[in-house]
Structures are given as C-alpha cells and as structure tokens.
Amino acid sequence: MSNPQEFDVTFPSDTAQGREVQERIVCMMEEQGFAPRDVFGVRLALEEALVNAIKHGNKMDPTKNVRVRWRLDSEHIHVSVEDEGPGFDVSQVPDPTEEENIDKPGGRGIMLMRAFMSLVEYNETGNRLTIEKRKDAEEN
C-alpha cells in the first residue's frame, strides 16, 4: 500500500469548480490503478454530493463555500463533502424504490451512492457527507 495522499479544497458554490475537484479526484484514482467500475462509482457519487452541496445545501449562494477533503492511497479513497447550509435528515428522504415514490425525484442519488460506495455517512446536522470506496480483493 502506498502512503496516503491527503487534500483539502474549499471553493464557492459553483458547479464548474465542483466539477474541477471531481475530475482531480477521479484522475488521481486512475493513477492509483482503481478499476473502471470503482472510478465510475466515485465519479457518480461525487457529482451527486457536490451538486447537492451547492444547490440544496448552499442554495447556490456564492458567498457560501463547499469544502472537500479526501485521502487516497492504492487501496481506498475517502472523501468528505461539507456545505454551509442548515443540513437535512437523511432518514426523511423517501425510498425511491417504494411504489409510492417511483415517480418522485428525491432519494435516487443517495440510493446510487449506497450502491457504489463501501461507505456512505452523513454527520448529525446533515451538511457533511462522507463516502469511501475500497478496492475489492480480487481487483488487486
């Protein structure tokens, strides 16, 4: 296992800057030899996390920031995305697979993150998301 690399980036609520951070993380994962499926899953989860932080958390307010911290080594990627919004209660998000929610847009991103990531956690306030992807043993 290589020494972990740690990064901490703060940027104003701007989706273009969010995409730049997302691409930086994805490129670093590719350099560490993560499988394409893992890179895809992290890209998807990061896009969801960053857009949610900017649009829902910070309400597109350019005076509010998003902070992204990540730790990467050859075995896993650990990312924290935090906004300056009031947060939310993840347990109140409807399950998009239940019949009454099939046509509702909410909850799909969280469901996808949970499908692709090894870990998905929110802080108590609901304004910081932590995701992690570990390489599967057969991929090493």
Phi and psi in degrees as a GROMACS rama.xvg file:
@    title "Ramachandran Plot"
@    xaxis  label "Phi"
@    yaxis  label "Psi"
@TYPE xy
-80.0105  163.531  SER-2
-64.3821  136.858  ASN-3
-67.7727  143.274  PRO-4
-103.766  134.576  GLN-5
-121.533  139.889  GLU-6
-137.395  152.617  PHE-7
-145.318  113.782  ASP-8
-127.442  133.365  VAL-9
-122.216  134.281  THR-10
-144.777  155.769  PHE-11
-68.4122  162.138  PRO-12
-63.9962  85.1168  SER-13
-142.769  119.882  ASP-14
-64.3549  -31.184  THR-15
-63.9624  -41.7089  ALA-16
-68.6869  -34.1852  GLN-17
-61.8581  -42.0463  GLY-18
-63.7969  -37.144  ARG-19
-62.3444  -43.2276  GLU-20
-65.0219  -43.2001  VAL-21
-57.3557  -48.0678  GLN-22
-64.5641  -36.9853  GLU-23
-61.3251  -45.585  ARG-24
-65.3457  -45.0194  ILE-25
-61.3929  -43.4411  VAL-26
-62.2624  -39.3602  CYS-27
-65.4522  -38.2311  MET-28
-63.0522  -43.0784  MET-29
-61.6247  -40.4146  GLU-30
-63.6605  -29.2658  GLU-31
-85.6465  1.10359  GLN-32
81.659  24.0348  GLY-33
-66.7634  146.242  PHE-34
-64.9295  149.537  ALA-35
-53.2684  -37.482  PRO-36
-65.039  -39.2468  ARG-37
-65.7708  -43.8857  ASP-38
-62.0307  -44.1666  VAL-39
-58.3882  -47.7907  PHE-40
-62.5738  -42.1238  GLY-41
-68.8641  -40.2937  VAL-42
-58.0154  -46.6178  ARG-43
-62.2904  -47.6973  LEU-44
-64.312  -41.0165  ALA-45
-65.5169  -42.4829  LEU-46
-59.4474  -46.2909  GLU-47
-61.1044  -47.8076  GLU-48
-62.9248  -44.2627  ALA-49
-70.0125  -44.2394  LEU-50
-63.4549  -42.3087  VAL-51
-62.4049  -42.5946  ASN-52
-62.3948  -43.5949  ALA-53
-73.22  -50.6197  ILE-54
-81.832  -47.6071  LYS-55
-89.3872  -44.6594  HIS-56
-70.5854  -57.6365  GLY-57
-93.0025  -1.00504  ASN-58
52.7207  36.4357  LYS-59
62.0009  17.6307  MET-60
-74.3132  112.746  ASP-61
-67.5481  -11.7396  PRO-62
-86.419  -8.71941  THR-63
-101.456  147.153  LYS-64
-110.447  159.927  ASN-65
-115.814  133.388  VAL-66
-112.747  128.133  ARG-67
-121.136  122.389  VAL-68
-119.42  137.086  ARG-69
-144.973  151.755  TRP-70
-127.902  129.921  ARG-71
-135.171  134.028  LEU-72
-140.023  -171.516  ASP-73
-71.0598  -10.5402  SER-74
-109.733  -25.0533  GLU-75
-159.525  161.513  HIS-76
-124.261  133.595  ILE-77
-126.906  120.981  HIS-78
-129.444  137.544  VAL-79
-120.438  129.248  SER-80
-121.103  120.172  VAL-81
-127.396  132.868  GLU-82
-110.894  174.923  ASP-83
-101.864  17.4327  GLU-84
-81.5434  179.907  GLY-85
-75.0279  -12.1258  PRO-86
87.7023  -177.365  GLY-87
-156.947  167.316  PHE-88
-101.318  106.274  ASP-89
-60.4134  -27.2998  VAL-90
-69.929  -14.9782  SER-91
-90.6128  -3.71852  GLN-92
-77.0559  127.422  VAL-93
-66.1689  145.296  PRO-94
-73.5655  114.476  ASP-95
-69.541  -9.68322  PRO-96
-90.2875  -10.2885  THR-97
-77.3452  143.486  GLU-98
-49.1802  -45.9568  GLU-99
-70.7446  -11.2202  GLU-100
-110.061  0.951746  ASN-101
-54.0126  -40.368  ILE-102
-90.8804  1.11451  ASP-103
-92.1465  140.687  LYS-104
-75.4017  -25.4276  PRO-105
-69.4682  147.316  GLY-106
93.5261  -15.5943  GLY-107
-65.8484  -40.6944  ARG-108
-62.4303  -43.5103  GLY-109
-63.4136  -41.9888  ILE-110
-60.9917  -44.359  MET-111
-64.5053  -42.3169  LEU-112
-59.5138  -44.4888  MET-113
-64.8271  -30.886  ARG-114
-71.497  -34.9653  ALA-115
-97.9552  -24.5249  PHE-116
-95.9028  155.426  MET-117
-78.0054  -26.8901  SER-118
-147.397  135.55  LEU-119
-137.47  116.79  VAL-120
-138.09  143.978  GLU-121
-113.43  147.792  TYR-122
-73.0583  172.691  ASN-123
-60.5036  -35.9776  GLU-124
-72.6828  -32.6992  THR-125
89.6926  17.345  GLY-126
-111.041  8.09071  ASN-127
-136.235  124.979  ARG-128
-108.784  135.983  LEU-129
-120.3  127.381  THR-130
-124.864  152.325  ILE-131
-145.047  142.655  GLU-132
-129.583  121.314  LYS-133
-103.2  142.69  ARG-134
-66.7015  141.747  LYS-135
-74.2603  149.589  ASP-136
-57.1191  -38.6419  ALA-137
-73.2455  -10.758  GLU-138
-87.3841  -13.5884  GLU-139
